[in-house]
Amino acid sequence: MALSLNKDKIRFLLLEGLHDNALKVLDAAGYSNIEYLSHALDQDELIEKIKDAHFIGIRSRTQLTREVLEHADKLIAIGCFCIGTNQVDLDAARDKGVPVFNAPYSNTRSVAELVLAEAIMLYRGIPEKNATVHRGGWGKSAKNSHEVRGKTMGIVGYGSIGSQLSVLAESLGMKVIYHDVVTKLPLGNALQVGSLNELLNTADIVTLHVPDVPSTRYMMKKEQFDQMKEGSYFINAARGTCVEIDDLAAALESGRVLGAAIDVFPKEPKSADQEFESPLRKFDNVILTPHIGGSTQEAQANIGLEVAEKFVRYSDMGDTLTAVNFPEVSVMLKAGAHRLLHIHKNVPGVLAQINASFASAGINILAQSLMTEGDVGYLVMDVDNSDSTLALEKLNAIAETIRVRVLF
């Protein structure tokens, strides 16, 4: 019976300087064949490297397109060591039977703290004052300088970050309103409003915390900025594609928006060697940061643990819980069993075929769990040790099979 590869043969490719915690988790689980790089790779380099990788770990710069994934014939799983998965063609990965894991909650506190700090800085006029002093000026004045206490923060998107920010803002005495596409129970005294326009009309400071989906693409453009209160502030630490930057620049020019803090952009440099270009660079009253909302040591440490542990659970047990593009299956381990993973096209009758084939061959099934997602079905099955070689043969004979793996 050919079992899964020995752990020292399973190759991990980790890019973009992932936190050491990822290495510690893999090492503790017995995985030692790890290539660790501190930077992203261009497409040609990535295609060459990914050919021999079983697992790949990335952050936001690496682009795993369908073209790249076509060369990843050995790939078992992808780990995005961040919140977003926009850098991965999720459908292409699923078509190849490759689950994608991420860390949707590990850096929420870091983002919330940055946004709150930026709100305070904007209300005190710190960006302009800082720029003036750096140029040798001394603009000591209380004009447009306010406490945040008593001001209304409008949070667009009341998920894990937005709700945590809500609590922090209230602790400073701010009023909080929020808008979300679904009704959500508020934390503290926050109030859900019925529409985005109602929030924009009411809030003193607006902050975005939404995912990158078709409905949020350029959701903030001229029409929305015109709805904001005169002299209000705007923050985006969500996704660069949510804001029409030229329209924000126009709102800043007119004074309708008194200041802004932007951490994400529609087009970002691929490396530190490239110049960042934006019409917002000319404004002293705008805080510009290089996509570092979740870039704290604490967040990266948590992310390293979370995603690496998901790698280990999938490699050791076939557990796909929290995969973003794949059926979620988790089956308890059974003594005296061999575990087989069957990834197949999601068409009616596959499980019936497998069970009929096993029954006719007298194969004893100890446990099985099947889930489907899109065009893919994922079956985890435990069989008696004595039946494992025949079971593998029967699974490979199923016409709809994408991939079969034997774990143990």
LINURDA-V942458 format. One record per pair of residues at least 24 apart in sequence whose C-alpha atoms are under 7 Angstrom apart, sorted by the first residue. I is the first residue (numbers start at 1). J is the second residue. Records with the same first field share a line. If there is no record, write none. Layout:
BEGIN
I=J ; J
END
This chain:
BEGIN
1=389
3=406 ; 407 ; 408
4=405 ; 406 ; 407 ; 408
7=31
8=32 ; 33
9=33
10=54
11=53 ; 54 ; 55
12=53 ; 54 ; 55 ; 56
13=53 ; 55 ; 56 ; 57
14=56 ; 57 ; 58
15=39 ; 40 ; 57 ; 58
16=40 ; 58 ; 59
18=304
19=300 ; 301 ; 304
21=301 ; 304 ; 305
22=304 ; 305 ; 308
25=305 ; 308 ; 309
26=308 ; 312
29=312
47=71
57=81
60=87
61=270
62=87
63=87 ; 88
64=88 ; 89
65=89
66=92
69=93
79=307
81=303 ; 304 ; 307
82=303
90=325
94=325 ; 326 ; 376
97=343 ; 402 ; 403
99=323 ; 325 ; 326
100=323 ; 324 ; 325
101=307 ; 322 ; 323 ; 324
102=307
103=303 ; 306 ; 307
105=160
106=299 ; 302 ; 303
107=294 ; 299
108=160 ; 161
110=293 ; 294 ; 296 ; 299
111=293 ; 294
112=161 ; 164 ; 165
114=293
116=169
118=261
120=148
122=259
123=147 ; 148
127=284 ; 285 ; 286 ; 287
128=284 ; 285
131=284
148=174
149=173 ; 174
150=174 ; 175
151=175 ; 204
152=176 ; 203 ; 204 ; 205
153=177 ; 203 ; 204 ; 205 ; 206
154=178 ; 199 ; 203 ; 205 ; 206 ; 207
155=179 ; 206 ; 207 ; 208
156=180 ; 207 ; 208 ; 209 ; 210
157=208 ; 209 ; 210
161=209
162=209
163=187
166=190
197=227
200=227 ; 228 ; 229
201=227 ; 228 ; 229
202=229
204=229 ; 232 ; 233
205=232 ; 233 ; 234
206=233 ; 234 ; 235
207=234 ; 235 ; 236
208=235 ; 236 ; 237 ; 238
209=237 ; 238
210=238
211=238 ; 239
212=239
216=242
217=241 ; 242
218=242 ; 243 ; 244
219=243
220=244
221=247 ; 248
222=247
225=251
230=256 ; 257
231=255 ; 256 ; 257 ; 258
232=256 ; 257 ; 258
233=257 ; 258 ; 259 ; 260
234=259 ; 260 ; 261
235=260 ; 261 ; 262
236=261 ; 262 ; 263 ; 264
237=262 ; 263 ; 264 ; 293
238=264
239=264
240=264 ; 265 ; 266
241=265 ; 266
246=279
249=279 ; 280
259=285 ; 286
260=285 ; 286 ; 287
261=286 ; 287 ; 288
262=287 ; 288 ; 289
263=288 ; 289 ; 290 ; 291 ; 292 ; 293
264=291
316=407
326=373
327=371 ; 372 ; 373 ; 377 ; 378
328=371
329=369 ; 371
331=369
336=384 ; 385
337=382 ; 383 ; 384 ; 385
338=382 ; 383 ; 384 ; 385 ; 388 ; 408
339=381 ; 382 ; 383 ; 406 ; 407 ; 408
340=380 ; 381 ; 382 ; 405 ; 406 ; 407
341=379 ; 380 ; 381 ; 404 ; 405 ; 406
342=378 ; 379 ; 380 ; 403 ; 404 ; 405
343=376 ; 377 ; 378 ; 379 ; 401 ; 402 ; 403 ; 404
344=376 ; 377 ; 378 ; 400 ; 401 ; 402 ; 403
345=375 ; 376 ; 377 ; 400 ; 401 ; 402
346=372 ; 375 ; 376 ; 377
354=395
357=394
363=387 ; 391
END
